[in-house]
Amino acid sequence: MQLTMGNIGPIRTATVDLHPLNVLIGPNNSGKSIFATGMYAAWSRAAADYAVRRVRLGKHFSKIPDERAYEASAYVFEMLEEGRTPQVEEIPDVIKDIFTELLHEIMHLYSRGMVTEFERIFGMSLMELRRRQKRLTKGTISVRSWRPTWSIGFEISSRGVTVDVSPPPLSEVWPKAGTNSWKRIKRRTDHVQGLPRTYLLREMATEIARNCFNKIPYHTKYLPAARSGLLQSHKTLAASMVRRASMAGMEELKIPAMSGVVVDFLGELLELETRNSSNFTDEAAQLERDILSGTVRLEDDAFGYPEIIYTQGQGDYPLARTSSMISEIAPIVVYLRHILSRHDHLVIEEPEAHLHPASQTALARCICRLVNKGLRVSLTTHSEFFLQQLNNAIIASAIPEPEADEMGFDLGMRLPPSKVGAYLFEPTANGTEVHALEVSPDAGISQNSFSEVEEKLYGESVVLSRRLEEDK
């Protein structure tokens, strides 16, 4: 998957591929958070689910002659009964044409759902997202997929949004239906009798529609930079809105505008369940040991509302009475223990916020383990400590296994360069330009943006030291 933005917010041009770990680096106000929000919107499952639900199967399959429907259905059933995979080349051309039409409709529905999702996540219309210079520029957003190959492009101008859709070829989507998909289709259609068997063809069409989006993470979650404050205040905000709800219909009910990122984060907190996810409990416990020196748990209050409690040797504390460090790490622990699963995508803004350098490196090591266990992670960072720990994990992947183990880099900690995408957000007079950074096994991610600061500080130190020597 690939996301490209042009003339959006402060960004002049940016293209980022979806890696298991995506690292966005750059100075403040360079557009990293805006692009991270775009990643959350572009790789959200909502638009894809909307397309699969809304496709009008009946309209397309009513065009198929009965004999062709029977011919295709009989062939597919025969293949499924024999435990073989139906081949698209053996399907009648009229059926293939219908499936191709469906792919076009699905992708247009997907583009419509994506516009809605982008506007919901950003909390504004696409036209408001355009970069402002002397005048409003023409913005562009495009999302691409490979295997299957498709693209959706949006051109945003004062006249509105123009959409360009390039659907995937049927020959690429069909083979994505693996053994389990065909078994599912067979289970759903075993009881169907009579002719024509368009029911079977509809089941196949639904499966093919899902296959268009097999590269999109099943769930994408976002931890915003303001999570500590939101975590401490969300219960008060929810209570205030509930109290005001009794006046709905009698007076105007004003709700403060919030972006979809914040709304989704608050929604996750309000809907937390005390049951555990089994995928990342070890990593959640590791963060509690290495950083929190305590534990985080959910506890229902008198109304069944989930309260996040921090427990240390001295007692139990609601998050409103804890430090900002605990409020920053607690939501990550909660997400790992109760929300996230393998193959999900987690976007974290500034994971190093409010953390001591030792805690920053501990969190970076945990993220390496999460990536190796199947969680996709995208993050923005300003921290040289955090980035250096990621680099150590990348370099360790090139060291012989016994030596890496001795140095504390077991298999879960070693991060191959192929799993990492790093991008530098570089402000210019004409807007921020984003460049892909080299990720090498012998150096990790290039840190040129930090090196410039280091050199400047070193130069100042040398001048000051010389001045002190002269004054003596």
N, C-alpha and C positions, 0 to 999 in steps of 0.2 A: 504494500500500500504506500501511496505517496500523496502528500498534501503540498500544494503550491499556493502562495498568497502573493498578490501584487497590489501595491498601493492600498493596503489595509492598515488603519491606524498609523503608527510611525514607520511601518515596514514598506520599503520600496519593492523589494523582491526577496522571496524566501521559498526554498523547496526542501522538504524533510521527508525522508523515507521512514517507515515504521520498522524499527529494529526491536529486538528484545529489550535493549536499554537505549534510550534516547536522552542525550545530555545537551541542554541549551545553555550556552555561556555568553555573557556579555554584560555591559554596564547597566545601571539603572535606566529606566525609561527608554529602553532600546526596542521594546516590542516582544520580549520573551514571553510575558504572561499572555499577551494577546494571541501569540501564535500557539501557546499551550492550550488556550481556550478553544482555538480553532481546531486543534488536534482532537480535543474532547468532543467537539461537535461533529467533525468529519468522520471519526471512527466510533461514533455512537451507533448502537444497534437499532435505535428508535426509527430512523428513516428506512432502514432495510425491512424491519418488521411491518412498517406501514405499507410498503410496496407489496410485500407478500400477501398481506391481508386484503388489500384493495384491488388486486388484479381481477379482471372480470373474465373468469374462465368460461362461463356459459356462453358469452358472446362469441368467443373464438371457436369453441367446440361444436356449436350449432351449425357451423359451416361444413363439418366433415361428413361426407356420405357414409351411410351405415356400413356399406361393405368395406370401406377403407378403415373405419373404426374397428370393425371386427378383425380385419386382417392384422392391423397393428397390435390390437389387444391379444389376439391369439398367439402372435409371435412372442410378445413379451411374457405372457403366461408360460409358454413352452420353455423359454429360457430360464424363468424363475423356478419352474418345477424341476428342471435339470440342474439347478444350482449354478447356472452360468449367467454372465452379465450381458444384457441386451446391448447390441451395437447400433449406434445411430445410423450407420450406413444401410442397415437392413430395414429401417422404418420407411414406409411409403413417403414419397415426396410431399404429398398433400399434408401429411402429419408434420413433417419437418418444417414446412412453411408456417403452419399454425404455431409451432413452438418458437420459431424465429420471430413471428409477430408478437408473441407473448413476451419474449425477451425485450423487445422494443418498448412495450407498454410498461413492463416492470421497471425498466431503467428510467422512464419518464416519471413514473410514480415516485421512484426513489429520489429523483432530482427535486420533485415538489416537496417531499418530506424533508429533504436535506435543507432547503431554504427555510422551512419552518423551524427546523432544529437549530440552525445557525442563529436565527433571529431570537429564538427562545434562550439559547445559551448565552448570547451576548447581551440580551435584554434591550435590543434596538433593531431597527430595520437594517438590511444589508446596505442600503444607500447611505445610512449614517456612519457606516464603518469606513467609508472611503477616506484616504489620507488627504489632509488639508495642507496645501502649500499656499501659493498666491490665490489659487482657486481649487475647488474640489477636483480631484483627479478621477480617472476611470479605474475602478478597482476590478480585480480578478481573483477568483478562487477556483481551484480545480482539484479534484480527487481522482486518483488513478489506481487501478488494480492490475496486477499481473497474475496470470494463471488462476482464474480466467482474466482475459484482457478487456477492460472497459474503462471509460473515463466520463466524468461529469464536469463541465466547465460553466462558470457563471461570470458574465461580464456585467459589471454594475456601473451604471451611469445615471445622470439626472433624469433620464427617460424611463428608468426602471432596470429590471434584471433580465438579461438575455441568457438563455440556457442552451448549451450545446451538449448533446448526449451521444456517446459512442457505445452502443451495446456490445456485449461479448458475443463472439460467434458460437452457434450451437455446438459445433465440433469441440470447443474447449469446455463448455459447461457440462455437457452430457457425461464425459468420463469422470467428473468430480463426484458423481453419484456412486459411492463405493458399495461394498458388499452389504454393510449395515443399512444403507439407504434402500437398496433393492429388497432386502428382507422386510423392512418396514412397509414398503409398498405392497408386498405380497401379503403380509398379515392384514393390511387394511382392505384388501380386495378379494381375499379367499372366499368370502361369503357371497360375493356378487355373482348373480346368475342372469342369463338372458343376453339379448343383443339389442343395441350395440353396447359395447363396454366402454363408454366414454368416461365412466367413473374411474377406471384404471388410468386412462390418459390424463384425467384431471389430477389424480394423485401424482403421476409422473411430472406434470407441469409444476405442481407445488414444490416438489423436491428439487427440480431444476431451478426454480426461482430462488430457493434458499441457497443453492450452490453458487449463484452469482456473488454472494456476499460471504463466502467461506473464509476470506482473509480478514474480515472485520472481527475484532474481539467480541466475544459474546456479551461481556459487560465492560463498560469503561466507567471508572470512578475518578473523582477529582477532589483533591485536598487543597483548598485555596490558601494563599499566603496569610490570610486573616483568620485561619482556623482556630487559633488559641482564643481570640476574642469571641468568635462565633460560638465556640464550644462552651465558653463560660456564660454567654448571654442568651443562648437559643431558647432555654426553658422560659425565661422571662418574656421574650418576644412572642413565643407560642401562647403563653398564658394571656398576654395582652390582647392578641388577636382573637382568642376564644371569648374573652370578656366582651369585646366589641361586637362579636358576632350576634349577640342578642338584639342589637339595634338595627340589624340588617332589615331593610324594607321600611323602616321608620325614619331613618336619616341616611345621608350619604356616608357610606363606609369607605374611608380612605385607607388603602394599604400601601406602604412604602414600596417603591419600585426596587426590585432586586434582580440581578442577573441570574440566568439559569444555573450557573455554577454554584452560587450561594444557595439558591432555592433547593438544588439537588442535595447539597451537603446538609442543609438543615433537615430536609426530608429524610435522609439516611439516619440522622440522629433521632428524629421523632419516631421512626419505624424500626429501630433496632430491636432485635430479638435476642434473648439470652442464650439460645442454642449456639453451639460452637461450630465453625467450619473446620474440617479436619486437615485442610491443606497447609496452613501456615501457622499452626499453634506453636511449633517449636521456635519459629522466628519471633513471634509475639513474646514468648517467654524470654528469649534472648535479649530483646530490647528492655524488658523489665529488669533483668539482671544487670545488664551492662550500662544502662543509662538511668533508669528510673530509681533503682535501688528500692523497689517496692513493686506492688502489683496493681493492675487496673481490672475492675470487674463491673458488670452491669447489675443494677439492683432496682427492682420495680418499686415505685412509691405507692402510696395508698390508692392512687387512681390507676395503677398499672402502667405508669409512665416510666420508661427506662432512665435511670440516673446512673451516670458514670462516677464510680467511686475509686479514689486512689488510697491504697492501704500501705502503710509503712509500720515499722515496729511500734511507733508511738500511738497509732490508732488509724481510724478511717476518716477521709476528708473528701467532701465534694470538690469538683474541679475549680469552683469559684474561689476556694480557699487554698489553692496550690500555686506554685510558681509558674511562670510562663513556659519554662522548659517542660514541665510535666504536661501542661495544656497543649504543647506542640507535639509531643510524642504520644500522648494518650490516644488521639484519634487514629494514629497509624496502628497502634496496638489493637484498638477496637476493630478497625477495618480488617486487619490480618486474621483476627480471631473469629469474627462474626459475619463478615461480608464477602471478602474476596475468595476466589477460587482460581485454580490453575487456568491459564490461557485468558484470564481477564487482563484488563489494561488499567493501570493506576497512574494518574497524572498527579505529581506533587510539585507545588511551587515552593521553592526555597526550603528544602528539607533541613538545612543547617540552621534555620532561624532560631535564635535564643539558645543555641547549644554551645557549650564549651568545646574547644577543638578536639579533646579526647572523645566527647560524645558524638561529634560530627563524624569522626573516623569510625566509631562503633556503628553508627547508622549506615554509613557507606558500605561497611562489610556485610551488614544485614541485607542491604539491597542487592549486593552481589549474589548472596544465597537465594534470594527471592527470584531473581532473574534465572538462575540455574535450575530452579524448581518449576519454571514455566510461567511465572507472572511477567507480563510486559510492563515496563516502568518508563515513564517519560518525566523528566524533571528539569527545573530551572535552578541554576546555582550561581552564587558569587564567591563560593568558598574554595580557596586554594587547598585547604586541608582535606575537604571532602573529595575534591577532584584528584588529589594525590593518592588518596586511599584507593579510589577506583583504578588509577594508573598502576598502582602496585599489584592489584588483582589481575590486571591485563598482562603485566610483565611476568607475573608468576605463572601464567598459562604457558609460557614458552620455556620454562625451566623444567628439567626432568622431575617426574612425579615424586620420587623419594626426597629430593632436595627441597622441593616446594613444601612437602608435608612437614619436614623438619623446621621450616621457617614459619609454620603456622598457616600455610595456604593449602588446606585440604582441597579435595575435588570440588566441593560446593563453593569454595571461595575463589577459585581460579576462573577468570572471565576472558574467554577467547575474543580477540579483536573483532571477529566476524559478528559478534552479538551486540556490538556497540556502534551507535551512530552519534557523532558529536558535531555541534554546529555553533559557530561564532556569530553573534549578532553585533554588527559593527555599524554604529551611526555615522552617516555622512551628511553633507549639506543638502543632499537630495533625498534623504530618508535612509532608514536602516537597510543595509544589505547583509544577507546571511550567507555564510560560506561553510561548506562542509570541511571539517578538520580531519586530518589524517589520524587514524588510530593504528599505531604500529605495535608489534609484539615486544619491541625493545625499548619503547619510550612511552607507550600509552597514548593519551590524548595530548595534543600540543597545548601548551599553556602560555602562548605568546601574550595574551591580554594581561595575565598576571605578571609576566616577566617585565613588562614595561613599567609597572608600578614598583616592582622590586628594584629595578635599576634606578628609578628616580629617587626612591627612598635611600638606596645605598649611596647615590651621589650626594644627597643632602647630608647624610651621616659623615661622609668623607670631608665635605666642606666645613661642617660644624666642628669636627675633630681637629682639623687644621687650624681653625680660628682659635680654638681653645689653647692649642699648643703655642700659637703666636702671642696670646695674651699672657702666657706664663712668664 
